[in-house]
């Protein structure tokens, strides 16, 4: 079945409001989840909402706080999330960075004690919309095995980068694992197998059973290269945010324990050259128009697919599995009439 953006936002807002989340905070959290759905990434969309609601009910998330922040130095903001909603704390931190970057040219927020952010593209797009380069990184529970290993020792450790141009920004958003654990959970929830090579089970054996993979370890993308990048992000986030390392991180995939992963958000002023944005756009267009390997499939740049899917979803709604939509509606005490 397909759901409209309006229906999804209305339901998410209702569910969060019923858990005493302020309207402005509910709007930020709902927007992050629904944007993931619109862009074709349901693993970071509404399937995460029931866990957020449960964490709110159990006091593992404080829906009212924006966290506490202090400037560690002229350009480094130290943020204690105070168990807040991940997107709410992150957006408040970005607001503080925007106040400082005009003076410093670059500003960084190191966040700990915060909940899951969702898709990192959301935050770097926010920065790029203001004409600046955005970089975001996050850590997670040990979900990824080392290159050549079988046991989960690293987080999925995603990174996102957005660079403004004269057109829409170039947006790269990827996990350093072959896939996110959210995507494996999405397959498991729907009873679908996963492709070979994605993951190993709890005994370290390769598996295509999504349910078994949720108890095992995901492969790093690109072998040693993805493993090396994931390790670098693991250490970088912990060194800046003072957060736990993957084997000791908990709280992004459960509703039992306070979350102790870390996040890093960076905003950077671009070169003040009058033709820079046009040159960047022209280069991206040249890449798109380069000769494709398959004549039926044009070359694209990072973010093109998500942008196309978003436009289609705004026009026609986005697909959602009926059991998930029914489960969400069963949690709603004041059903909305929006369809």
C-alpha positions, 0 to 999 in steps of 0.5 A: 500500500502507498501512504501520503506524506501528509498521512505519515506526518500526521500519524507520527506527530499524533503518536509523539504528542501522545507521549508528551513530546512538544510539537516542535520536537515532534515535527523534527523527529517526524520529518526525519523519519518521513524523509527517509521513507520519501527517499526510499530508505524505509530502514531509517523510516517509520519502522523505527518509530515504535522503538522510539515511542517505547523508549519515550515511555520507559524514560530512555528518551527525554522528548523535551530536552535539546541537550546542553552545549558549551564551546570547548574552543572557538570552533568546537561545541561540546554537546551532552544530549541529555537522552534527547530525541536524536534529531532534536539535539542534532538540529539544536547543535546545528543552530549553535554552529550557524551562530559561530561559523561566520566568525570561525569559517568552520565549526564542529559539534561533538555529541554524546548521550544522544539517541539515534539520528536517523539518516545523516543526509538530513543534517548535511542537507540542512547545512548545504542549504545555507551555502556551506559544506556539511559533514556528519558521522555517527557510531553504533553498537558493534554490528560489523566484523573486521575485514578477515574476521567474523565477530562484530567489533565495529559500528556501521559508522555512517558518514554523510557529506553535502556540498552546495552547488548552483543546483541542488547539493551533491549528497553522499550518505553511506554506512561503512558496512555493506548495508545498515542493520536497519535494512537487515531488520527491515528484511527480517520484519518482512520475512525476506532473505538477504543477499549473500555476502551481507552478513554472518550469523551468531556463529560467524557463518555466512547467512542469507537468513535476515533474522539470523543476521540480526544476531550476527555481524555485517560485512564492511563494504569494499573489504579492507577499504570500508573496514579501514574507513569504519575504523577511522570513524569509530576512533574519530567520533569517540575521540571528539565526543568522548562516547563509547567504542562499539563493543560497549555501545548500546541503545540504538537498536533496543528499548532497554538501555540508555544510548551511549553512541556518539555523533559529530557534525561539521559545517565549513564555509566554502571558498568565496569565489563568484563562479564556484557554485556554477563550476561545481554544477557544470562538473556534476552535469558533465559526469551525468552526461558521460558515456554509460556502461549500459546505454539504458542506464544513465550515469548518476551522482550521489543523491540523484536516486534519492531525489528522484524517489522523493519527487515520485513519493510526493506525487504518488505516496510511498510504499509501506508494508501493511503490518507496519502501518497497522501496528503504528495505527494500533498505537494511536489513541486519536486516529487522524482522518488524513489519508 
